[in-house]
Amino acid sequence: MKQIYITMLSLMMLTVTSCEEYTDVTPKGALVIETADQFHELVSLPGRGYPINNFQYLVDDQWMREANVIGRTPNIDILNFTFDESVDRVSLMTTSSFYNQAYTYINRWNTIISLVDNSKGDESKKQLAKAEAKIFRAYDHFLLVNTYAKGYNPQTAATDGGICIMDKFDLEAQPSKSTVAQVYDFIQKDIDEALPYLQEKPLDVYHPSLAFAYAFKAKVHLFKREIANAQAAAEKSLSYNNQIFDMVAYNTQGGPTAVAVPAANNIEVLSYMYMTGYNEMNFGQLYVISPELRTLFGTNDARFNLFFNSTSTTNLDQGSNTAYWGTQYTRFFYPTVGMKTTEVFLMLAECYARDNKFSEAVDVLNKLRAKRILSGTVNLAVPATRKETMELVVNERRKELLLGFNRLFDLKRLNTEAEYAKTITRVFPLVNKTVPQKTYTLQPDSRLYIIPFPLSALTKNPKLTLNTNEKVPF
């Protein structure tokens, strides 16, 4: 039999050991995990954090205040914001909280998967714990490969460098790097093996539901351009949860200043994960949106009007046409790195658009917009072309799937298709007149889209190599 001793000082670090190495003594302040129920409970991990600080400004939706750029020594934020390819980023990224935390979570899931079969208890509970851990393991690998590798391209994925797959618990492992295709194969295998055992209504909100699992399955298929499979999975997810939070009615009620909607009350949420933690949205000044995104919202979109501040003289450059998230997390929970039902609707709309079903795609968008647009044009007209219909879908994704990874991942995957690739231009500064205004450009095939592995990981594992042409400083 195997046991886990989890120190209460650090629930993130799990020490696995054979029970034969101990007599009757359990380490002081430790919890013995030896039953299937305990392993299942271990899946629940409130406050999972996936920081975006290594790539936050490498998109067309976020912005930096001018005082944080002008006259400052270039750091990774400034290099990303100004699309500067002249500097090797590796030496600037000594470590990465996102990289470390994602693999720490994977070690947690691997511990459950590896040991639960030898625990005491019901076989069905063991299968459930293992299935839930596999879905989360797949999700973390998905985040990692879409951050540190090229977007999935069916023509090149088999040779494009990916990430290290971790399929068993081993804190000292030095695995070889897999290709993008191999990582996606691993992700899909985990999903397919987990689905038969998952529950529609799990133990608590920190356990994965069938609605989340099928939503994630749809996302993986969509990123691989497996449209029929993505549509089927999206429809299956919506059969379990198709609720959309009505922001139009919420606006009538007075919005977040009048009615609090904490995480448990947001009917759209499929998975509770965060960029930093429960209170991440309290730091609104860190989440400034670009003039381009603010213009895209227009003047009658509840997603902007309810939650953003565009008048602050403290946190904004006046006259820049930017805005920042100005709503405390206790007043409204807005998922950022997890998944929600509206993303599933948007994936379904994209599947229709890619299948040249333009009317069906717009119908889905209009169903969402009916709960988002306060006045004026709610229902979009049906375009005549796939490209125009896809543009409507992408615009709604930008407005609905704010912050987190969503826009970066969308740019990377769409940039692999000539029909949808985008060259981003950024004019900066907008207000300061003491320095020359420049136009910065990010090409669809820029190496900046592939985030370098942190030096801490590169030095620990010699088999891990960069997926860009940048140099390792050792």
N, C-alpha and C positions, 0 to 999 in steps of 0.2 A: 504494500500500500504506500501511496505517496501522500505527503502532507505539505502544506504551505504555511510558513510562519510570516505573517505580515506585521511589520513594526507599525505601531500607531503613529510614529513620528513621520512616516512617509509611506502612504498607501500606494504611491506610484511605483515604488521599487519592491518587487516581489522576490523573495529568496526561496528557491526550490531545493528541497533536500529529501533524501530517503529517511523514512522513520527509523531505520536501523541505526542511524548515526546519533540518535538520541536515546536516552533511557526513559525515565518518566518525567523528565524536566522539560517544560515549555519555557522559552525565553521570556523574561519578565516584560510586560507591556506588549506581548505579541498575541495574535489571534491565530488559532489553528484552523485551517481550512481542510476538511476531510470528508464532507458529505456533498452529494449532488446539489442539494438546496443551497449550500454555502457557495459552491462554484457558480451556480446560477445567479445568486445575489451579487457575486463579484463582477458580473457583466455591467451592472449599474454603476456608472461613474459620472456623477453630477459635476458640472464645471469643466468638462473637457475643453481645453483651449488650443486653438490653432492660429497663432499670431501671423499677421500678414505684413509685418514690417520690412521683410526683405524684398517685397515687390509691390507694396501698396500703391506707389505712384507710377507704376509701369502700365497704366491704362489711360483711356481718354475720359474716364468718369471722375477721377479724383484730382485734387489740386493742392498746391502748397502756398502758404502765405509768402508774400514777397520778402519779408524780413527774415524768413527761414532759409532763403536761397541767396539773396544778394549779399555779397561780401563774406559769405560763410565758406569755410574749408569744405570742399566737396566730400560728402559722405554718400552712402549707398542710396539714400533718399534723393539727394540732389542729382546723382548720376542717372537714376531712373527717371526723374522728373524732366531732366533736360535731354534725355535719350542719348547720353554720351557713351559711345562705343570705344573711345580712345583710351580708356583706362581699364586695366585688368581688374575685375571686381574681386577676384579670389582673395587677395591680401586684405581686402576690407571686410571680408566675411569670415572672421575667425571662428565664429560659432553661429548657430541658428536655433532659436527657441522652437520654431516650428518643426524643424528636422528632428531635433532631440525628442520633443514631446510626441510626435507622430510615431517614432520608432519605440518609444517607451510604452505607448498604448498598444502597439503591435506585440510587444513582449508580454503585456498583460493578457491579450487575447490568446497568444500562443501558449501561455501557461495553462489557461483554462482548457484549451483544445487538447493539450498534451496529457493532462493529468486527470481530467474529470472521469474518464472511463474506469479508472482504478479507485474511484471514490465510493463511499457507501451511499446507497439510495436507489431510487427508482430509475430504470433504464430510460424511460421517456424524459425524465428531467435531465439526465445526462445528455441526451440527444438535443434537447432544447438549449441547454447551456452552451454546448458546442456549436450549434447552429447560430445562435446569437453572436457568439464570439467570432465566427467566420464572417458574418456580414460586416461587423465592425472592422475586422482585419482587412477585408477587401476594400472597405471605404477608405481606410488610412493609406493603403497602397495606391488607391486611385488619386488621392490628394497629392501624394508624393510624386507619382510619375507625371502628373500634369503640371507640377511645379518645376521639377528638375530635368525634364526631358522635352523633346519636341512634342507638339500636338500629334495625336494619332493620325497617321496618313497611311491608308491601305497599301500605297505603293512602296513605302519605305519603312514601315513599322518593324519589319522583320530584321532590319539592320540598324535602325536608329538606336543609339544608346539609351538605356532606361535607368532603372534604379536597382538596388539590391533587394531581392525578395527574401523576406524573413518568414519561413514557414514552420519554425520551431523555436522554443524558448532557449536562448543562448546569449547571455550578456557579453560574451567574449568572441562571438562569431565574426569571421571575416569573409563573408560570402562574395562570390563574383557578381559583377553587375550583369543584369539581364537586359534583353532588348525590350523596347516598348511593346512589341507584340507578345513577348513572353509574359510580361507583367499583366497585360490585359487578359491573356489566357488564364493566368492564375486568379485574377479577380473574378472572372466569369465562372470559373470552376468553384470557387468559394461560394458565390451567390447561388449557383444551381444546387450545390450540395446542402445549402442551408434552408432554402425555401420550403421543402416538404415538412420541416419541423417547426417553423415559426408560427406565432400566434397572431390572430387578429387583434386581440386585446392583451398585451403583455403585462408582466407583473407590475411595472410602473413605467413612467414616461421615458426613463433612461435605458429601457430595454427596447430593442428594435421591433417594430410591428410589421405585419405583412404589407401594410400600405407603404411604409418606408422602404422595405426590401424591394418591392416591385418598382417603386419610384427610382431607386438606385439602379436597378437592373435596366430600366428604361434609359437612364442617363448614360450608362456604359454602352449600350447598343447605339444610342444617338451619337455619341462621340466616335464610335467606330463606323458610323454611317450605315448601320444595319437597321434601316428605317422600318421595315415591317415588324421586326422583333421589338423595336423601341415602341412602336404604336401599341402593340399587343400588351406590353408590360405597363405602359402608361394607363391604358384602359383598365387593366387589372388593378393597379394601384387605386385608381379613382373609384372602383367598385367597392373598396373598403372605406375610403374617405374622399369625398369630393366637395367638402365644405370650403367656402370662400368667405373670409371675414368682410362684412359689409362696411367699408369705410365711408360710403355716402351717408348711411344711417348714423354711423359713428360721428361724423361731422355735425349732423343735426343735433346729436346729443351733447355736443360741446367738445368732442375730441378728448385727448389725453389730459387736458387740464381739468376736465369735469368728470371723466369716467376712466378709471385705471383698468388696463388690460394686461395683467401680469402674464408670465409665460403659460401658466396652466389654463388661462382663459382664452388664449388665441387658438381658435379652432383649426387654423391652417397648419399648425406645426406638426411635422412628421418626425423630427429628430432634434433633440436639445443639445446643441453644441455651440461653442462661442469662439470669437476671435481671441479674446483674452480671459473672459470670465463673466460671471453674472452681471457685473456692473459695467461692462464694456461700453455701452451706449451712453454712460454718464460723461464720457470724455469726448463730447461732441466736437470740440475744436480740432480733434485729430481726424475727423471725417468730413473734410471740406470737399464738396462736389464741384466739378468744373463748370465753367460758363456754358459749355456745350451741353452737358447733361441738364443743367438748370433750364436752358432754353427748350430742351426736348420735353421737359415736364409741362411747359406752358403755364397758364395762370389758373387752371381749373382742375388740377389733379390732386386728389386728396393725399396721395403718397408724398407730395411735396408740401402742400399747404398745412397739413396736420403736424408734420414732424420736423421741418427744417426752419432754421433761422437765417434770414438774409439781411438783417438790419444791424446786427451787432457791430459796434465800433471796436470791440476788444478782440474778437476772434476772427474778424474778416477784414480784407482790404476793401475799403469803401470804393465803389465804382467799378469793381472787378466782375460784377454779375455772378459771384459765387455765393454759396450758402453752406451751412454746416448742420449736421444732425443736432437738433436742440431739444430732444425729448429724453427724459430719464428712463432707464430700463424698468423702473418700478411703475411707470405710467403707461408704457406700452412695450411689449416684447416683440421685436422684429428680427426674425431669424436671419443670420448672415452667412454662416458656413455650414449649417445643417440643411435640411430639405423641408419643403412645405408644399401643400397641395397646389398652390398657384404655379410653382415650377413644373409640376406634372402637366397642368393644363397647357402651359407654354411649350413643353416638349411635344405634346399631342398636336398643337397647332403647327409646330415646325415639321412634324411628320407629314401632316396633310399638305403643307406648302411644298415640301420636297417631292411629294407624290402628285404634284400638279392639281391638287384638290383645293383650289384657292378659296372657294366659297366656304367650305368646311373649316379651313384654317381661320378665316376671318370671323366665322361664327363663334369659334372658341375664344378668340381675342375679345370679341364684343361681350361675351359672357363675363369675362374678367373685368373689362372696362366698365360694365354696368355697376360694379361695386367699387370703382375707383374714380371715375370722372364725375365731378360735381355739377357741371353745367356745360352748355355748348354741345359740340359734336361728341356723342358717346359712341355711336355705331360707326365703325370705319366702313368705307366703301371697298368693294372687292376689286383688287387690281387685275390687270390683264396678263401679268407675267409672273413667273416664279420668283425672279429676283426682287420685284417690287413687293410681293407677298412676304418673302423672307425678310425684307427690310422692316416691314411692319412688326413681324415676330421679334426680330432682334431689338427693335426700339422698345417694345413692351418688356422684354427681358431686362434691358438696361434700367428701366424705371421700377421694375418689380423686384429684381434680384440684386439688391443694393449691397455694396461693400463686399467683404469677404473675398472669395476666390472667383466668384461667378464671371465677372467681366474679363479678367485675365484669361481664364480657361476658354471663354467664348472666343476671344480674339485669337488665341493660339489654334483652336480647332478650325475656325472659319478661315483663318489665314492659309490653311493648307489647300483651300479651294479657290481658284482664280476668280470664280463668279462672286465670291463673298469677301475676299481679302480686302483689308483696309489699310491704307497708309495714314497714320495719325500725324496731324500737325498741331503744334502747340505754340501760340504766340505769347511771349513773356518778356518783361513784366507788362502788366496792363495798366497800372496806376503810377508807379515810380517813373519820374521823368529824368532822373539823374544818371541813369545807365541806358545804353542803347537797347531798344526793343529788338528781339530776335525771333525767328521762326524755327522751331525745333521739329525734326521729322523722325518718325519711327517707321521703318519699312516692315512689311509683313514678314519678311524672312530674317529680321534682325536677330542676332545672337542674344540680345538682351532678354528676349522672351524665355530663354532657357536659364533658369537661376542656377548659379554654380553651387556645387556641394560645399558646405562649410569646411574650413581648414581642419577643424577638430575631427571631422569624419574622414577626410582625406589622409590625415596623418595616422589615424588608427587602423585604417584598412588600405593597404597598398593596392588591393585589387580594384578599388573604387577609383575610376577615372572620370574626368570632366566630360560633359557632353557638349562643350563649346571648345573653341580654339584658344582659350585663355591659358595662361601659364600658371603652373603650380610653383610657388616660391620656396621650394625645398628640393 
